Amino acid sequence: MTKSIYHQIISAKGKEVIRRKKAEGESMHQAPLGYRNVVIEGRTVLERHPRKYRLVQVAKRMWQEGVSLRTICRVMQAKGLRTKKGKLIRRSSMYLVVKQR
């Protein structure tokens, strides 16, 4: 079944808006751990979280040095690093954090 002309036009306009916003540097998703979404002049952009960004960088360095995820999680929990919902960070989430660019 093919899309109607109306749906094709709406789809094309939506894709163009998303492409333009990305080109202007606007954030389109929830900010990763260590960052936060901030609205500046009507645009949502990523900004480093003052405290969490530093902790995430420490966790990444620990991972590069060969420290286990379990140990990294314990250290980060002791330093107060929590998920966006305020929960303790788990190994699966920490793995995603340390593998980010």
Sequence and secondary structure as in RCSB ss.txt:
>XXXX:A:sequence
MTKSIYHQIISAKGKEVIRRKKAEGESMHQAPLGYRNVVIEGRTVLERHPRKYRLVQVAKRMWQEGVSLRTICRV
MQAKGLRTKKGKLIRRSSMYLVVKQR
>XXXX:A:secstr
    HHHHHHHHHHHHHHHHHHHTT   S   TTEEEEEETTEEEEEE TTHHHHHHHHHHHHHTT  HHHHHHH
HHHTT B TTS B  HHHHHHHHH  
